[in-house]
Amino acid sequence: MTLSHTDYCEISARAMQFDPRLSESNSKKMEILNAIADYHGKQPKSVLFMGFSSLLSACTATDITVAGLRSPVKNWLNSLSVKYNYIEELELIDGKKKYDWVIAADEFFTFADSEHDQRISVEQLVKLANTAVITTLRDYKNQDFKDREFSYPLSLRNNADRLTFLESHEHDHVNKNSWKTMVYEIKNDQLTVNGHYNRQSMFFKQLARLSLDAGAKSFYVHKNLMYKSVIKKNYEHVISIAV
């Protein structure tokens, strides 16, 4: 069964539920958000998250909205007294409500079937932002061949329990920029298989072109600012698309 970026983000939520230290340790996440704010010259008052993100726990905006959440994640966030508004993704299509920042982390734009789908996603998010769309990407142009089949696995411990994540990628033999991702979630001796997720490479220059075509003013890869998922050890570049 093909799953979405929303489903993928829920794995991160489960990881943070398993190890509470992940949601309590906000220094690196605050560093990322503050560096983005410094670049744009002000802190955002309203932020839209596309799917769950570990950055949510460090966000200090007065108006936080999250799209694409399932009930288990909602219930967990509510139990932590996280203040946020929930919105269905279909309600975002008309673009009537806008946000200072739209945060689409965890390689949001790679969860697509084609470049056409990626173009539509970029256009939709640019329309929703007043100041910037924030996203994260690995450098696929310079990706080492050994990194194509697997992401770096990650293991968490909570007392005697252990939770391990292994992400594998099966690349298309015809379209080298297309692949399917599976995430294997191992809690002690129990295996949960998540996937597959249809993926499509997104290159920096490609995203810059799509962003400018969609009406964005500028595209910037933040220097020395890296984002790391809570389910793998790979680092992703933080990108600002100013609108």
PyMOL commands that set and color helices and strands:
alter all, ss='L'
color gray80, all
select helices_A, chain A and resi 5-18+21-24+27-40+54-58+71-79+89-92+108-110+115-128+145-147+204-213
alter helices_A, ss='H'
color red, helices_A
select strands_A, chain A and resi 46-50+63-67+85-87+99-104+129-137+154-158+161-171+178-187+190-200+218-228+235-242
alter strands_A, ss='S'
color yellow, strands_A
deselect
rebuild
show_as cartoon
